[in-house]
């Protein structure tokens, strides 16, 4: 019989397995690298000098009182800080000085350095500025640079120092400024689309689930330019009330990885303990990371109660620091419980290493599940 060469199936299988293992390892390495990037977000904080950028940053992340911000000086060039949030998320917060010379530098020599790989732009307008046209012209240039280098970045605009506007006209003043900013944003996007006609396709669909854009995707240099004037969020803010916490909680909400998982677990907990409402706070800033409300709790008429609780708990934390002599950044308490007869019962307790949880029980329910 003739001898025939038999294929070496063992060697082929081994080679295929080795190739598959190499591909898997490469995919895992790429996934880990992407996750690392997602967990390290570049946040630009920009606006005219004196608009209140550093003050709000100090109140939220450095536990300053509003009155203490008066001693803060003007930011020189870029003040870069790495803010740890929820343990595994680092905010690379670029507090950019708003003097005209610095702004020109950001838009020329440092343009690519400042506006590349941005996850979020927070732009602050001083509602009492006497040169609104100039402020808006600078804003248009900033948005154009952002769209050029980080077109998938989220944009938040804070109309700041609203406490200086009379309460009766505050809403009308804010609405008019919002309309103006949206129009100028559309102009900025149109400028870039004219310069780059190849990127004038439809905007990418919104990411599935809350926080999806920040939690699962990275900017693509070839993606179409989005309609920022539609997707951007605008807030009326002041360092003297809870409005600052509402704005910054919304900003952080889009940056938290796996937020949908947190919200699902929070809802399961709320149902299991028959709660009316649950709030999850970040330990240091007391920003609301997530919340759950029962169908009965939805009837609560106070829509600003979440940011009010952030403000109240932060103020109480400062009071504890004052009377105990401990640093403001230290952990001031572990548990807090409040009852009002049979009509109201709530407690706040340390939940994880990086969070506190507030639970509001329905009328008549004893808060026996509060830690002793």
C-alpha positions in Angstrom: 0.0 0.0 0.0 1.1 3.5 -0.7 1.9 5.7 2.2 0.0 9.0 2.3 1.0 12.1 4.3 -1.5 12.6 7.0 -2.3 16.2 8.1 -0.9 17.0 11.5 -4.2 17.8 13.1 -2.7 18.0 16.6 -0.3 20.8 15.6 -3.1 22.6 13.7 -5.4 22.5 16.7 -2.6 23.7 19.0 -1.8 26.6 16.6 -5.5 27.6 16.4 -5.8 27.5 20.2 -2.7 29.6 20.6 -4.1 32.1 18.1 -7.4 32.2 19.9 -5.7 32.7 23.2 -3.6 35.5 21.8 -6.7 37.2 20.4 -8.6 36.8 23.6 -5.7 38.3 25.6 -5.5 41.2 23.2 -9.2 41.8 23.5 -9.1 41.7 27.3 -6.2 44.1 27.3 -8.0 46.5 25.0 -11.2 46.3 27.2 -9.2 47.0 30.3 -7.5 49.9 28.6 -10.8 51.3 27.5 -12.3 50.8 31.0 -9.3 52.6 32.5 -10.0 55.5 30.1 -13.7 55.5 31.0 -12.9 55.6 34.7 -10.6 58.6 34.2 -12.7 61.4 32.8 -11.4 64.8 31.6 -13.8 67.5 32.7 -13.3 71.1 31.5 -14.6 73.9 33.7 -14.6 77.1 31.7 -16.1 80.6 31.7 -15.2 84.2 32.1 -12.9 85.3 35.0 -15.0 86.0 38.1 -18.0 83.9 36.9 -17.7 81.6 40.0 -16.1 78.5 38.6 -13.5 77.9 41.4 -16.1 78.8 44.1 -18.5 76.1 43.0 -15.7 73.6 42.6 -14.5 74.3 46.1 -18.0 74.0 47.6 -18.7 70.7 45.9 -15.4 68.9 46.1 -13.4 70.7 48.9 -16.2 71.2 51.4 -15.9 75.0 51.5 -18.8 77.0 52.9 -20.2 79.6 50.5 -18.9 82.4 52.6 -15.4 81.0 52.6 -15.1 81.3 48.8 -14.7 85.0 49.0 -11.0 84.5 49.9 -10.3 82.5 46.7 -8.1 84.3 44.2 -8.4 84.2 40.4 -7.3 81.0 38.7 -4.0 81.4 36.8 -3.9 79.4 33.6 -5.2 75.9 34.3 -5.7 74.5 37.8 -5.6 70.7 37.3 -7.1 68.5 40.1 -7.8 64.8 40.3 -11.0 64.2 42.1 -11.8 60.7 43.3 -15.5 59.9 43.1 -17.1 56.6 44.2 -13.7 55.1 44.6 -13.1 53.9 41.1 -13.9 57.1 39.1 -11.3 59.8 38.8 -12.3 63.2 37.4 -9.5 65.1 35.8 -11.0 68.5 36.5 -9.4 71.3 34.5 -10.4 74.6 36.1 -9.4 77.0 33.3 -8.6 80.6 34.1 -11.0 82.9 32.4 -8.9 86.0 31.8 -8.9 87.0 28.2 -5.2 86.2 27.6 -5.6 82.7 28.9 -8.7 82.1 26.8 -6.9 83.2 23.6 -4.1 80.8 24.5 -6.5 77.9 25.0 -8.0 78.6 21.6 -4.6 78.9 19.7 -1.4 77.5 21.1 -3.0 75.0 23.5 -6.1 74.2 21.4 -5.4 70.5 20.8 -4.0 70.0 24.3 -7.0 71.5 26.1 -9.8 70.3 24.0 -8.7 66.7 23.1 -10.2 63.7 24.9 -12.8 65.7 26.8 -15.6 63.8 28.5 -17.5 66.8 29.8 -17.5 70.6 29.3 -19.0 72.7 32.0 -19.3 76.3 30.9 -20.3 79.0 33.4 -21.9 82.3 32.5 -22.2 85.1 35.0 -25.8 86.3 34.7 -24.7 89.8 35.8 -22.0 90.2 33.2 -22.0 93.6 31.5 -20.5 92.3 28.2 -22.8 89.5 27.2 -22.0 89.7 23.5 -18.3 89.3 24.2 -19.0 86.4 26.6 -21.1 84.7 23.9 -18.4 85.2 21.3 -15.9 83.5 23.5 -18.4 80.7 24.2 -18.9 80.1 20.4 -15.1 79.7 20.0 -14.9 77.3 22.9 -17.7 75.1 21.5 -16.2 75.2 18.0 -12.9 73.9 19.5 -14.6 71.3 21.5 -16.6 69.9 18.6 -13.4 69.9 16.5 -11.4 67.7 19.0 -14.0 66.0 21.3 -17.3 66.0 19.4 -18.9 63.4 21.6 -18.3 65.3 24.8 -21.3 66.2 27.0 -22.0 70.0 27.4 -23.4 71.5 30.6 -24.0 75.3 30.8 -24.5 76.9 34.2 -26.2 80.3 34.3 -24.6 81.3 37.6 -25.2 83.9 40.3 -29.0 83.7 39.8 -29.5 84.8 43.4 -28.7 88.3 42.3 -31.8 88.4 40.1 -35.1 89.4 41.6 -37.2 86.2 42.3 -40.2 87.5 40.3 -38.2 87.8 37.1 -35.7 85.0 37.7 -37.4 82.4 35.6 -38.0 84.8 32.6 -34.3 85.9 32.7 -33.1 82.3 32.8 -35.4 81.3 29.9 -34.2 84.1 27.7 -30.6 83.4 28.4 -31.1 79.7 27.7 -32.7 80.5 24.3 -29.7 82.8 23.5 -27.1 80.2 24.5 -28.8 77.4 22.4 -28.8 79.7 19.4 -25.1 80.5 19.8 -24.4 76.8 20.3 -26.1 76.0 17.0 -24.0 78.7 15.3 -20.8 77.2 16.7 -21.7 73.7 15.5 -22.6 75.2 12.0 -19.1 76.7 11.8 -17.4 73.4 12.3 -19.8 71.6 9.9 -19.0 74.1 7.2 -15.3 73.5 7.8 -15.7 69.7 7.8 -18.6 68.9 5.4 -17.6 65.2 5.6 -18.9 65.1 9.1 -22.4 66.4 8.4 -24.2 63.1 8.6 -27.0 62.5 11.2 -26.1 62.6 14.8 -25.4 59.2 16.4 -28.3 57.7 18.4 -28.4 58.4 22.1 -26.7 55.6 24.1 -28.9 53.1 25.8 -29.6 53.6 29.5 -28.6 56.4 31.8 -24.9 57.3 31.8 -24.4 55.2 28.6 -22.2 57.7 26.7 -19.7 58.0 29.5 -19.9 54.4 30.7 -19.5 52.4 27.5 -18.1 54.4 24.6 -15.2 56.6 23.7 -15.2 59.4 21.1 -14.6 58.5 17.5 -12.8 61.0 15.3 -15.0 60.1 12.4 -18.4 60.3 14.1 -20.9 62.9 12.9 -21.1 66.2 14.7 -24.0 66.1 17.1 -26.7 68.7 17.6 -25.3 70.1 20.8 -27.9 72.8 21.0 -30.5 70.0 21.6 -28.5 67.6 23.8 -26.8 70.1 26.1 -28.2 70.8 29.5 -28.6 74.2 31.1 -29.0 75.0 34.8 -29.7 78.1 36.9 -27.3 78.1 39.8 -26.1 79.9 42.9 -23.6 79.0 45.6 -26.2 80.2 48.2 -28.8 77.5 47.7 -29.3 73.9 46.6 -29.4 74.7 42.9 -25.6 74.0 42.7 -26.1 70.5 43.9 -28.8 69.8 41.3 -26.5 70.9 38.4 -23.5 69.0 39.6 -25.5 65.8 40.5 -26.7 65.8 36.8 -23.1 66.2 35.6 -21.8 63.4 37.7 -24.8 61.2 36.8 -23.5 61.0 33.2 -20.0 60.0 34.4 -20.7 57.1 36.7 -19.8 53.7 35.2 -22.5 50.9 35.5 -25.1 53.4 36.7 -28.0 51.2 35.4 -26.8 48.4 37.6 -26.7 50.7 40.7 -30.2 51.9 39.9 -31.6 48.4 39.5 -30.1 47.3 42.8 -31.4 50.4 44.5 -34.9 49.7 43.2 -34.7 46.1 44.5 -33.7 47.3 47.9 -36.5 49.9 48.0 -39.1 47.2 47.2 -37.6 44.7 49.7 -37.8 47.1 52.7 -41.0 48.8 51.6 -39.5 52.2 51.5 -41.1 55.4 50.1 -37.8 56.8 48.8 -34.1 56.1 48.7 -31.2 58.4 47.9 -27.7 57.3 47.3 -25.1 60.0 48.1 -21.3 60.2 47.3 -19.6 60.2 50.7 -17.5 63.4 50.4 -19.5 65.7 48.1 -23.0 64.5 49.1 -24.1 64.7 45.5 -27.0 62.4 44.7 -25.6 59.5 42.6 -28.8 57.6 42.2 -32.4 57.6 43.6 -35.5 55.5 43.7 -39.0 56.5 44.5 -42.0 54.3 45.1 -45.3 54.9 43.3 -46.7 56.5 46.5 -43.6 58.6 46.9 -44.0 60.0 43.4 -46.9 62.2 44.7 -44.4 64.3 46.7 -44.9 67.9 45.5 -41.4 69.0 46.2 -39.4 68.4 43.1 -36.2 69.9 44.4 -36.1 67.7 47.6 -33.1 65.7 46.4 -30.7 68.7 46.0 -32.2 70.1 49.2 -31.2 67.0 51.1 -27.6 67.3 49.6 -27.4 70.9 50.8 -28.9 70.1 54.3 -26.6 67.1 54.9 -23.5 69.0 53.7 -24.4 71.8 56.1 -24.9 69.4 58.9 -21.6 67.8 58.1 -19.9 71.3 58.4 -21.7 71.8 61.8 -20.4 68.5 63.1 -16.9 69.5 62.0 -17.1 72.8 63.8 -18.2 71.3 67.1 -15.9 68.2 67.0 -12.8 70.0 65.7 -12.3 67.4 63.0 -11.3 68.3 59.4 -14.2 69.1 57.0 -13.1 66.2 54.7 -13.2 63.7 57.5 -16.1 61.3 58.0 -18.3 63.3 60.5 -21.0 60.7 61.2 -22.0 57.1 60.5 -25.8 57.2 61.3 -28.6 59.7 61.6 -32.2 59.0 62.3 -35.2 61.3 62.4 -38.8 60.5 63.5 -41.9 62.7 63.6 -44.5 60.7 65.4 -46.2 58.1 63.3 -46.2 60.3 60.2 -42.6 60.5 59.2 -39.5 58.3 59.6 -36.1 58.5 57.8 -32.5 57.6 58.4 -29.2 58.2 56.8 -26.4 55.7 57.2 -23.0 54.8 55.8 -23.8 52.4 53.0 -20.4 51.5 51.4 -16.9 52.8 51.7 -17.8 55.7 49.3 -21.5 56.2 49.8 -24.2 57.2 52.2 -27.8 56.1 51.8 -31.0 57.9 52.9 -34.1 55.9 53.4 -37.6 57.5 53.9 -40.2 55.1 55.2 -44.0 55.4 54.6 -46.2 56.8 57.4 -46.8 54.4 60.3 -43.7 52.3 59.5 -41.1 51.9 62.3 -37.6 52.4 61.0 -36.4 49.2 62.7 -34.1 48.5 59.9 -32.1 51.6 60.7 -28.7 50.5 62.1 -28.4 50.7 65.9 
